[in-house]
Amino acid sequence: MKSDNAHPNQPLPMEIVHWLSGEIQSGRLATGDQLPSERQLCEQFSVSRAVVREALSQLKFEELITTQQGKGAFVAKRGERHAFRLKAVSLGEGDALLHILEFLITIEVGATRLAALRHTPEDLKKIRQALVGMEYAMVNDQLGDEEDYAFHQAIVAATHNPHFKSLNEYLDHSVRRLIREARSNTAEIYNELIQDVQDEHQAIFQAIQARDPVLAGEAAERHLRNAAKRMNMYLQA
């Protein structure tokens, strides 16, 4: 049976993240306390072990918990935790979702501009490979989520700024996951728009290749604002 504190509109891993975060922040789970086992969480939330592990991975990434081989997961010391943390948001939370998307746009546009200025031939090769991978996925009637992630990850890597890389990993857990979830829930609608998405990715690549930071930033912003509009369509559907 699920916890009374779970949010029913949240995807399953985030229900667990929200509940455990609340237990930690309230002090009901104190520093050093052991978390319920994977089996106990599976039973409490009526989910698979894969869902529980995804939730624990998110909490570990945010450094709210630590894990010990063969012993389980424990509440991390406060000094070991991230100073910055986004509030967990579900697809149904309109204004909160909009605010997070605005944040993502600001970060990604800046990263894309830097990538246009700093990319190496190897960086450009990886961005192109991800672009081709998305094209292949599209031809084979697949969503291409992994290829999409690889594309944006390659752009961030091309900034050669470790802080952008770390923040991108964090945002992928907390923001891009929502975009992928919305697409997966409405795959039929997304398949009708996939060529538009690919054209936007192509425009970003071409601007980076041309080492034009202004054009690259504009292409990235256009893509993400369109992604936000598409996500709104998915939610309405």
N, C-alpha and C positions, 0 to 999 in steps of 0.2 A: 504493500500500500504506500502511495506517495506521501511525502511530508505535507502537513497542513500549510507550511510556509512556502511551498513550491508555487511558481507562477504557471498556470495552466497554458498560457499562450506562448510560452517560451519553448524553443526546441529542446529536446530531452537533455543533451549535455549541459545546456545553460541552466536548466532547472536545478541540476545537481550543483553546478558552480554557484548559483545564487544562494542556495540553501547552505552550503558549506561556508561560503563567504560570510553569510549572516551569523552562523555559529561562531566563526572566528572573531568577527568584529564585535560581537556582543560579549565575548569573553566566555561563552559557554564551552568553547574549545580554546584552551589557553596555550601559550607558547610551550612547545614540547609535547603537547597531548597527541596521542595517536588518533588518527581518523578512523571511522568505521571501515571495516575491510571491504574489498571489492564485492565480495559475496553479499555482505550486509546491505551495501548500497544498491546492488542489483535487486534485492528483495524489497527494499524500502521504496524504490522508484519504479519497480516492475519494468526494468530495462535489461538489455544485454550487457555483458562485461565490456564489450567494445565501446558502448556509450559511456560507461563509468570511466574507462581509461581515457577517453577523450576529455571528459570533464576534469579528471585529475591532471592531465597534461596541461590544460589551460591554467589551472591553479598553480602548478609547478612553474610554468612559464612566467606567471605573474609573481612568483617567489612568495606566495602565501603559504606554500607547503614545501616540504622536502621529502624525498623517498629514500628508504634504505633497503638494499637488496635482501629479500627474505624476511623482512620485518614489517614493511608496510609504509604508510604515509604519515607524516607528522606536521604539526603546525610550526612554521618557520619562526625564527626570532625576528622581532620587529626591525632590527637593524639590517636584516638580510633582504627585506622586501623592497619592491619597486616604490619609489616616491610618487610615481605617476601611475594612475590606473583609471581606465575608462569604466564607467558603470555598465553592467550587463544590460543590453537592450535587445528586445525581440522585434520581429517584423511588424507587430501590431502597434507599436509605440511611435506614432507619427512624428511629433515634434522632436523627440529624443533621437529618433532615427535620422531626421533631417540634420540635426546638429552634428551628429557623428559623420554623416556624409560630407558636410561642409568642411569638417576637419580633415577628412581623408583627401578631399580635393586640394586643399591648401598644401598639404604635405607632398602629395604626388606631383602636383604641378611644379613645385620647387625642385623635386628630385629629377623630373624629366628635363628641366632646363639645364641642370648641372650635367646630366648624362649627355646632352647634346654637346656640351663644351668639353667634357673630360673623357669620353669613351675611347677605348683602344680598339684596334681591329678585332681582337678577341672578344671584347664586350659586344661589338656590333654583330659578330658572328652568332653569339648566344641569343641576342635579341631576335635576329633573323630566324634562327632555328625554332624558337618558340612560336614565331609568327607562322612559319611553315607547318608546325605541329598543329596549330589551331585550324589552319586551312584543311589539313588532312582529317582532323576530327569532324569538321563541318561536312566534308564530302561523305564521310561515313556515318552521318546522322548522329553524331555524339555531341555532348555539350562542350567538351574540351576544357573543363574546369582546371585540370592540372596544367594544361598548356597555357591557359590564361594566366594562372599564377606564375608560371615560369617566365612569361613575357614581362610581367610587371616586376618580378624579382630581378630579372636580368637588367632592367632599366635602373632599378635602385642600386644594384651592384656597380653599374657603370658610373655612379657618382663618386666612387672610391672614398666614400665617407662612412665610417663604421656606425655612426649614430643613425643615419638614414637606414642602414641595413637592420639595425636592432629594432627601430621603430616600425619598419615595414613588417617584420616578423610578428610584432605585437598586434599591429593593425590587421594582419591577416587572420589572427585568431578572433579578434573582436569585431571587425567591420566587414572585411571581404567575405567572411563566412556567411554573413547575412545575404549578401548579393548572390552568392552561389546557392544558398538555400532557396531563395525566391525563384531563381532560374530553374532549379531542380523540381520545385513544386508545380511549375507551369511550363514544363519542357515544350509542350506543343506550341505555346505562344512564342517562346523564346526562339524556336526553330524558324519561325516566320521572320524574325528580326536579326538572325545571326549574321546575315551578309552585311547589314548596317554596322554591327559590332566589328566585324572583320575589316571593313573599310576604315573605321575609326582607328583601329590598331595599325593599319597600313599607313595612315597619315602620320601617326606618331613616329613610326619607324623611319619614314622618309625624312621627317624633320630632324630627327636625331642624326641620321646618316649625313644630312646636309650641314650638320653642326650649326643649326639655326635655333638658338635657345628660345627666342620669342615665338617662333612658329611651333616649336616642340611644346612649349608651355600651353599655347592656345589649343593645340590638338589634344593634349592630355586633359585640359579642363573641359573641352567640348565632349570628349568621350565619357568623362565621369559624370557630367551633368546629364548627358543622355542616358547613362546607366541608371542614374537616380530616377529619371522619368520612366524608364522601362520597368524599374522595380515597382514603381507606383502602379503601373499597368498590371504587373503580376499580382500585386496585392488586391487590386480591384477585381481581378479575375478569380 
